Amino acid sequence: MSRKLLFLVGDYVEDYEVQVPFQALAAVGYEVHAVTPGKKPGESVKTAIHDFEGAQTYSEKPGHNFTLNADFAKVNADDYAGLVIPGGRAPEYLRLDPAVIALVKAFSGKPVAAVCHGAQILTAADVIRGKRVSAYPACRPEVEQAGATYAEIAVTEAVTDGLLVTAPAWPAHPAWIAQFLAVLGAKIEL
């Protein structure tokens, strides 16, 4: 089994949802690649920091630049053990790219994790029908229209349904990363 994982990102990906899991999964021994259509390795995407500050929705602030380390045009799903789709605003436009949809479908039968608005890509790819899926609450209508059951859980929780791991937002990192590692079959000894 491959020890490589693929992150599908784009400009204004949520900062914590890409930085933290990218580093955490690398720290436990995975070779982690990050790609986006139209950009090459060494280029970067802008990130946004979303926070929960008592408003009706999250606030958004500029994040960091996140450097890509692989080429989207050369990615082959067969080379990877799993796929991670962080949220933020990137999924709203990435889902419009037919090559993104084809790539997500190519991960059928493999572990996939999506956080927050990452579910927008899963719904567009029509890969969650019949599944129990968490996402940021604003994505609930899309999740349900795609034939999935929306899991209304705490922002610190995650849901696993078969090989799919989903979470509502970055506060769920401990839960979804642990569940994703379990789905990957990883063994971590302390």
Secondary structure by P-SEA (a helix, b strand, c coil): cccbbbbbbcccccccccaaaaaaaaaaccbbbbbbccccccbbbbbbbbbbccccbbbbcbbbbbbbcccccccccccccbbbbbbccccccccccaaaaaaaaaacccbbbbccccaaaaaaacccccccccccccaaaaaaaacbbbbbccccbbbbcccbbbbccccaaaaaaaaaaaaacccccc
